[in-house]
Amino acid sequence: MTYAEVIGDPIAHSKSPLIHGFWLEKLGLAGDYRATRVVSDDLGAFFAQREQDTAWRGCNVTVPHKLAVLDHVPDPGDVRGAIGAVNTVFRGEDGALVATNTDAAGFLSPIADLDLSGRPIVVVGAGGAARAVLFALSRAGVGRVSLLNRTPLKGAALLAQFGLKGEALPLTARLPAAALLVNASVLGMAGQPPLDLDLGPLADDAIVYDIVYAPLVTPLLAAAQARGLETVDGLEMLVGQAALAFELFFGAAPPREHDEELRARLLA
């Protein structure tokens, strides 16, 4: 039986097996999707073994491997140059492994109807997920981007890489005024410190978007809701990027008409 999987460390919290399993069930496809813990030192051996497994269709990649994968998997689409991080590996038509990134499109999908052109944005984080978010924002023609990170110098380098005007600030900085705040870090995830920000400077019509989905309502989203701000939770991006990966793995479009049922199952 063909199968795909999600790899990371830790990985027990991942909801990807439930999502892909739900779609396989709805479509009546024979296949499986698993969660596999892979430590950093074993990443090369993992891909060497999976490449020889003809039943393996690919994997999603999560923390902490999104950058390191590029050292082990071919990159014909120059994901390294465009985004610098990978969240999906799949087999091309010739059977060879291919690295790609579905996070950028998955991030934009729940806010695709917003006109962000010229609007100020705040992004928290400078890891693999943040790279996909910044890439997507650079294509959306946003205004100034303030990037908050433990290491502002790293944030400044990312803004320059993606051609975004703005500033890099430490996590302790006062939040700038913005129309969209995105947490693209692991802060607020179960087992991680919370992201403690004063949301006062945000516009009254601002949107707070947290890509963390465990817990679904992070302290950041709870604070935003208490202030009456619109929020987007991490399941939106997770399902959006998974839909693109599912088609690469299993050769069929996922049945998105069942999204409400899927969300209810994810929240059960």
DRENSEVEX-526640 format. One record per residue: residue in one letter; x, y negated, z of N, C-alpha, C in turn. Coordinates in steps of 0.02 Angstrom, whole numbers, padded with zeros to 5 digits, always signed. Each point is the difference from the previous one (the first is absolute). Layout:
residues N
aXYZXYZXYZ;...
***
This chain:
residues 268
m+00042+00060+00000-00042-00060+00000+00044-00062+00000;t-00017-00048-00042+00038-00062-00001-00013-00040+00065;y+00050-00039+00019-00009-00040+00060+00042-00063-00004;a-00019-00049+00040+00038-00061+00011+00002-00012+00075;e+00035-00052+00020+00008-00010+00073+00020-00072+00014;v+00001-00017+00063+00026-00064+00022+00058+00015+00047;i+00055-00037-00008+00059+00011+00042+00017-00063+00039;g+00027+00010+00059+00020-00056+00042+00023+00026+00067;d+00018-00045+00044+00021+00018+00067-00011-00060+00046;p-00056+00000+00039-00047+00054+00012-00051+00007-00057;i-00040+00053+00003-00049+00011-00054-00067+00027+00026;a-00003+00020+00064-00061+00031+00027-00060-00046-00004;h+00012-00067+00000-00056-00047+00000-00031-00009-00069;s+00032+00026-00053-00021-00016-00068-00070+00025-00016;k-00038-00043-00032-00067+00018-00023-00001+00020-00074;s+00059+00000-00032+00002+00016-00071-00026+00070-00015;p+00016+00052+00040-00028+00066-00015-00077+00001+00000;l-00030-00038+00045-00073-00003+00001-00027-00033-00063;i+00032-00054-00022-00022-00037-00059+00004+00044-00062;h+00059+00028-00012+00010+00040-00061-00041+00064+00003;g-00005+00030+00060-00041+00059+00008-00074-00013-00015;f-00024-00059+00021-00069-00020-00014-00012-00005-00075;w+00047-00030-00036-00009-00008-00073+00005+00067-00036;l+00047+00042+00022+00005+00067-00030-00065+00039+00009;e-00029-00006+00059-00063+00034+00015-00057-00026-00044;k-00005-00066-00005-00054-00030-00040+00005+00019-00074;l+00061+00005-00025+00010+00015-00070+00001+00075-00014;g+00002+00040+00053+00002+00072-00010+00066+00024-00029;l+00054-00036+00015+00066+00017-00026+00036+00048+00047;a+00035+00049-00029+00042+00044+00040+00066-00036+00012;g+00015-00013+00061+00061-00035+00017+00002-00013+00075;d+00057-00023+00023+00008-00013+00072+00043-00063+00008;y-00008-00031+00058+00040-00060+00016+00017+00005+00074;r+00065-00007+00015+00025+00013+00067+00038-00060+00027;a+00012+00001+00066+00045-00048+00032+00061+00037+00023;t+00059-00026-00018+00063+00034+00016+00049-00049+00031;r+00023+00016+00060+00050-00042+00032+00068+00014-00031;v+00032-00052-00024+00067+00005-00028+00043-00053+00033;v+00054+00021+00033+00045-00048+00032+00048-00027-00053;s+00029-00057+00014+00041-00035-00050+00057+00043-00027;d+00032+00037+00043+00058+00041-00021-00020+00056-00047;d-00063+00018-00001-00023+00057-00041-00033-00023-00065;l-00001-00064-00014-00038-00025-00057+00027+00028-00067;g+00065+00000-00009+00029+00026-00062-00016+00073-00010;a+00007+00040+00053-00014+00072-00005-00074+00012-00013;f-00043-00041+00028-00071+00007-00011-00017-00006-00075;f+00025-00053-00032-00016-00009-00071+00033+00052-00044;a+00060+00022+00019+00033+00053-00039-00040+00064+00001;q-00030+00016+00059-00041+00060+00005-00066-00007-00036;r-00033-00057+00009-00066-00010-00030+00005-00002-00077;e+00055-00026-00026+00007-00004-00072-00002+00069-00032;q+00022+00051+00037+00000+00069-00025-00066+00036+00011;d-00045-00030+00038-00065+00030+00016-00051-00021-00052;t-00017+00044-00046-00043-00018-00057-00072-00016+00022;a-00019+00021+00060-00068-00015+00025-00005-00071+00028;w+00057-00031+00013+00002-00066+00032-00012-00055-00051;r-00049-00043+00014-00018-00052-00048+00027-00069+00020;g+00025-00007+00061+00028-00064+00021-00015-00016+00072;c+00018-00060+00020-00012-00019+00070-00008-00075+00006;n-00037-00019+00051+00000-00070+00022+00055-00007+00052;v+00027-00060+00006+00057-00013+00044-00017-00056+00048;t+00011+00013+00064-00013-00052+00049+00062-00011+00043;v-00007-00040+00052+00056-00019+00043+00036+00062+00025;p+00067+00001-00002+00047-00055-00017+00034+00010-00067;h-00031+00035-00047+00035+00023-00060-00012-00040-00063;k-00038-00054+00003-00020-00033-00062+00057-00030-00040;l+00054-00018+00033+00058-00026-00036+00049+00057-00016;a+00010+00046+00047+00049+00053-00008-00018+00048-00057;v-00064+00008-00015-00020+00045-00054+00035-00016-00066;l+00014-00064-00011+00031-00020-00063+00070+00029-00009;d+00030+00025+00053+00065+00032-00005-00005+00073-00020;h-00061+00026-00004-00008+00072-00012-00046+00018-00058;v-00035-00049-00027-00050+00014-00053+00012-00048-00059;p-00004+00025-00062+00007-00043-00059-00049-00058+00000;d+00022-00056-00027-00039-00062+00002-00005-00030-00071;p-00032+00035-00046-00002-00024-00070-00037-00066-00009;g-00047-00015+00046-00038-00062-00006+00032-00059+00036;d+00060+00009+00027+00037-00051+00037-00040-00028+00058;v-00028+00045+00040-00033-00021+00062+00050-00034+00046;r+00063+00023-00002+00051-00031+00041+00008-00074-00016;g+00001-00017-00064+00007-00069-00020-00062-00041+00011;a-00060+00030-00011-00062-00038+00005-00024-00009+00071;i+00001+00053+00040-00026-00003+00068+00053+00018+00052;g+00041+00050-00016+00052+00020+00047-00023+00052+00050;a-00060+00028-00008-00025+00050+00046-00048+00047-00038;v-00002+00062+00022-00041+00051-00032-00051+00026+00050;n-00062+00012-00023-00048+00034+00044-00029+00062-00032;t+00019+00015-00062-00027+00058-00035+00054+00031-00044;v+00005+00066+00002+00042+00038-00046-00044+00052-00033;f+00004+00004-00066-00042+00048-00037+00040+00031-00056;r-00028+00052-00030+00032+00033-00057-00022-00034-00065;g+00048-00019-00042-00016-00027-00065-00022+00055-00046;e-00017-00017-00063-00025+00049-00048+00052+00055-00014;d+00064-00016+00008+00052+00049-00012+00017+00040+00063;g-00036-00013+00054+00012+00036+00063+00051-00033+00045;a+00035-00051-00025+00051-00034+00041-00034-00044+00052;l+00033-00011+00056-00027-00043+00052+00006-00073-00020;v-00050-00039+00019-00002-00071-00015-00020-00038+00063;a+00037-00053+00016-00017-00043+00056-00043-00058-00024;t-00050-00017+00039-00042-00058-00017-00027-00031+00064;n-00041-00051-00007-00029-00034+00058-00072-00019-00015;t-00046+00028+00039-00071-00017-00007-00023-00047+00055;d+00045-00018+00046-00018-00044+00056-00022-00069-00023;a+00035-00027-00050-00015-00069-00022-00071-00005-00025;a-00020+00045-00045-00069-00001-00025-00049+00018+00055;g+00019+00046+00044-00044+00018+00055-00012-00058+00048;f+00053-00039+00011-00007-00060+00042-00048-00050-00030;l+00006-00013-00064-00042-00051-00032-00073+00021-00009;s-00014+00064-00004-00067+00022-00019-00056-00028+00044;p+00006-00004+00068-00055-00027+00039-00006-00076-00002;i+00050-00034-00027-00003-00074-00003+00005-00024-00073;a-00015+00045-00046+00008-00016-00071-00044-00057-00023;d-00057-00010+00034-00046-00053-00020+00020-00069+00028;l+00048-00002+00043+00021-00064+00029+00045-00039-00048;d-00008-00065-00001+00044-00042-00038+00054-00026+00047;l+00058+00032-00003+00055-00018+00045+00049-00048-00032;s-00014-00022-00061+00047-00043-00035+00011-00065+00038;g+00064-00013+00015+00019-00061+00035-00015-00001+00074;r-00029+00054+00028-00018+00001+00071+00059+00022+00043;p+00008-00029+00059+00055+00021+00044-00013+00068+00032;i+00052+00040+00006-00005+00068+00025+00051+00012+00054;v-00017+00041+00049+00047+00024+00050+00005+00075-00005;v+00061+00026-00003+00012+00073+00000+00045+00016+00058;v-00016+00052+00037+00041+00024+00055+00033+00065-00020;g+00066+00003+00004+00037+00060-00016+00044-00008-00061;a+00051+00043-00005+00046-00004-00057+00023+00070-00020;g-00041+00050+00014+00017+00069-00019-00029+00019-00067;g-00008+00066-00010-00024+00025-00065-00070-00024-00017;a-00045+00001+00049-00069-00022-00013-00001-00075-00015;a+00040-00038+00037+00002-00073-00012+00025-00015-00071;r+00046+00039-00025+00025-00009-00068-00057+00006-00051;a-00043+00051+00009-00056+00010-00045-00049-00058+00005;v-00013-00023+00061-00045-00057+00011+00027-00063-00033;l+00064-00014+00009+00030-00060-00030+00000+00004-00076;f+00013+00059-00027-00003+00010-00072-00070-00016-00026;a-00051+00026+00034-00069-00013-00020-00017-00074+00004;l+00021-00032+00054-00014-00071+00009+00035-00042-00053;s+00059+00021-00020+00036-00038-00051-00037+00002-00066;r-00037+00054-00012-00039+00007-00062-00067-00037+00005;a-00020-00018+00061-00064-00033+00011+00006-00076-00002;g+00060-00026-00009+00010-00073-00005-00015-00038+00064;v+00016+00029+00057-00015-00032+00064+00044-00061+00010;g-00018-00040+00051+00041-00058+00018+00058+00020+00044;r+00017-00042+00048+00057+00014+00043-00013+00061+00043;v+00052+00041+00007-00004+00060+00041+00047-00008+00059;s-00028+00006+00060+00041+00001+00061+00008+00072+00021;l+00062+00023+00004+00013+00070+00017+00029+00004+00070;l-00036+00033+00045+00022+00008+00069+00033+00068+00008;n+00060+00001+00028+00036+00063+00008+00051-00007+00056;r+00019+00056+00030+00051-00003+00053+00064-00031-00025;t+00016+00012-00064+00061-00027-00030-00020-00048-00056;p-00005-00064+00013-00021-00048-00051+00043+00001-00063;l+00065+00014+00007+00044+00002-00058-00023+00053-00050;k-00022+00057+00025-00026+00052-00043-00064-00023-00034;g-00042-00035+00037-00062-00027-00029+00014-00050-00055;a+00050-00044+00011+00017-00049-00051+00024+00033-00064;a+00038+00054+00007+00024+00036-00059-00058+00031-00039;l-00050+00025+00036-00058+00029-00035-00041-00053-00037;l-00010-00058+00030-00036-00054-00033+00036-00019-00065;a+00066-00004+00004+00039-00017-00060-00006+00055-00052;q+00003+00063+00022-00003+00056-00047-00065-00001-00040;f-00055-00017+00032-00065+00001-00034-00020-00068-00029;g+00046-00048+00004-00013-00065-00030-00055-00039+00035;l-00006+00009+00064-00053-00033+00039+00029-00060+00037;k-00034-00056-00004+00020-00059+00038-00028+00006+00071;g+00040-00022+00048-00024+00004+00069+00056-00002+00049;e-00009+00033+00057+00049-00002+00053+00000+00066+00038;a+00057+00018+00026+00006+00059+00043+00006-00022+00072;l-00041+00030+00044-00003-00021+00070+00008+00061+00045;p+00022-00011+00062+00001+00055+00049-00070+00017+00022;l-00009+00060+00029-00066+00021+00023-00027-00045+00055;t+00044-00034+00035-00021-00043+00055-00022-00069-00023;a+00005-00015-00065-00017-00066-00025-00075-00012+00003;r-00020-00063+00005-00071-00018-00003-00026+00017-00070;l-00059+00030-00002-00029+00020-00063-00017-00061-00043;p+00023-00002-00062-00018-00057-00044-00073+00005-00021;a-00028-00056-00023-00067+00001-00028+00001+00044-00063;a-00053+00040-00010-00001+00045-00058-00072+00020-00015;a-00009+00020-00063-00066+00026-00022-00003+00075+00008;l+00059+00033+00003+00003+00073+00006+00060+00017+00044;l-00013+00042+00050+00053+00026+00043+00001+00076-00009;v+00059+00026-00017+00008+00071-00012+00051+00029+00048;n-00021+00049+00039+00049+00038+00040+00023+00059-00041;a+00062-00004-00026+00029+00055-00040+00054+00035+00040;s-00003-00005+00065+00048+00033+00044-00034+00057+00037;v+00038+00036+00041-00030+00054+00041-00024-00027+00067;l+00009-00064+00014-00023-00028+00063-00075+00006+00006;g-00022+00025+00057-00071+00012+00011-00020+00072-00012;m+00043+00039-00033-00013+00071-00010+00004+00037+00067;a-00037+00054+00007+00004+00040+00061+00072+00019+00013;g+00024-00013+00061+00068+00015+00019+00049-00056-00014;q-00023-00054-00030+00042-00058-00016-00024-00061+00041;p+00043-00049+00010-00022-00060+00035-00055-00036-00041;p-00044-00037+00033-00051-00037-00036+00030-00060-00037;l-00036-00023-00050+00019-00062-00034-00038-00056+00034;d+00035-00038+00040-00032-00051+00042+00010-00068-00032;l-00051-00025-00034+00003-00064-00035-00057-00045+00022;d+00013-00064+00005-00053-00049+00012-00030-00018-00068;l-00063+00019-00011-00032-00009-00065-00030-00070-00008;g+00010-00043+00049-00029-00066-00001+00014-00040-00063;p+00061+00001-00027+00015-00040-00059-00033+00023-00065;l-00028+00060-00001-00031+00024-00062-00062-00040-00018;a-00012-00007-00065-00060-00034-00023-00062+00038+00022;d-00057-00035+00006-00062+00033+00023-00025+00052-00049;d+00020-00006-00064-00021+00050-00050+00056+00049-00016;a+00051+00002+00043+00057+00045-00012-00020+00073+00008;i+00037+00043-00033-00009+00072+00005+00061+00030+00034;v-00011+00045+00047+00054+00035+00034-00002+00073-00023;y+00056+00022-00028+00005+00066-00032+00055+00038+00035;d-00018+00056+00031+00049+00041+00035+00005+00068-00034;i+00059+00017-00026+00006+00063-00036+00004+00060+00048;v+00009-00012+00065-00001+00054+00049-00070+00029+00004;y-00004+00067+00003-00067+00031+00004-00007+00048+00059;a+00051+00004+00042-00005+00041+00061+00030-00040+00058;p-00042-00035+00038-00073+00000-00001-00028-00042-00057;l-00063+00011-00016-00031-00037-00055-00009-00073+00019;v-00025-00013+00060-00006-00069+00023+00060-00014+00044;t+00050-00031-00030+00061-00016+00037-00012-00062+00044;p+00044-00013+00047-00007-00061+00040-00004-00063-00044;l+00037+00000-00056-00002-00058-00045-00070-00008-00030;l-00029+00054-00025-00068-00005-00029-00051-00017+00053;a+00008+00026+00060-00047-00016+00054+00002-00074+00016;a+00060-00029+00001+00007-00071+00013-00030-00042-00057;a+00009+00023-00061-00029-00035-00058-00076+00002+00002;q-00027+00058+00017-00073+00006+00003-00028-00043+00057;a+00036-00004+00055-00022-00042+00056-00002-00073-00020;r+00042-00019-00048+00001-00069-00024-00048-00011-00057;g-00036+00053-00021-00048-00006-00053+00029+00002-00070;l+00061+00025-00006+00033+00003-00065-00017+00065-00036;e+00001-00002-00066-00011+00060-00040+00062+00044+00005;t-00010+00066+00003+00056+00045+00007-00002+00056-00052;v+00058+00027-00015+00007+00059-00043+00044+00050+00039;d-00025+00061+00009+00038+00048+00039+00043+00045-00045;g+00042+00039+00032+00049+00040-00037-00029+00055-00042;l-00062+00022+00015-00030+00053-00041-00012-00024-00071;e-00013-00064-00009-00013-00026-00067+00061+00011-00045;m+00058-00020+00023+00061+00010-00039+00018+00073-00006;l-00009+00038+00054+00017+00071-00001-00040+00037-00053;v-00065-00012-00003-00042+00034-00050+00017-00025-00070;g+00012-00066-00007+00016-00028-00066+00063+00029-00030;q+00053+00004+00040+00062+00028-00027-00005+00076-00010;a-00039+00033+00043-00009+00072-00005-00036+00018-00065;a-00048-00042-00020-00038+00015-00061+00045+00002-00061;l+00048-00045-00004+00047+00000-00056+00046+00061+00003;a+00023+00017+00060+00044+00058+00007-00037+00065-00015;f-00063+00005+00020-00039+00061-00011-00002+00018-00074;e-00011-00050-00042-00004+00013-00072+00068+00023-00027;l+00054-00027+00027+00066+00021-00022+00013+00073+00021;f-00023+00019+00059+00012+00068+00025-00044+00052-00034;f-00065-00015-00004-00048+00051-00019-00032-00011-00069;g+00017-00054-00035-00023-00010-00068-00073-00017-00006;a-00031-00024+00053-00071-00019-00002-00011-00062+00042;a-00044-00043-00022-00016-00060+00038-00040+00019+00062;p+00015-00027+00058-00038+00016+00060-00070-00028-00004;p-00049+00033+00032-00069-00023-00003-00014-00058+00048;r+00018-00060-00021-00006-00058+00044-00072-00019+00017;e-00048+00030-00034-00070-00014+00017-00018+00028+00069;h+00044+00041+00028-00012+00029+00066+00041-00035+00054;d+00024-00061-00013+00043-00035+00047-00031-00010+00069;e-00065-00014+00002-00032-00010+00065+00000+00064+00041;e-00013+00055-00033+00001+00065+00035+00071+00016+00023;l+00049-00015-00042+00070+00011+00018+00019-00041+00061;r-00018-00063-00001+00016-00044+00057-00032+00026+00064;a-00062+00022-00004-00033+00027+00060+00037+00061+00026;r+00024+00042-00045+00038+00059+00020+00066-00020+00032;l+00032-00050-00027+00064-00023+00027-00008-00030+00070;l-00059-00028+00013-00012-00032+00064-00030+00048+00052;a-00019+00059-00022-00033+00048+00046+00048+00023+00054;
***
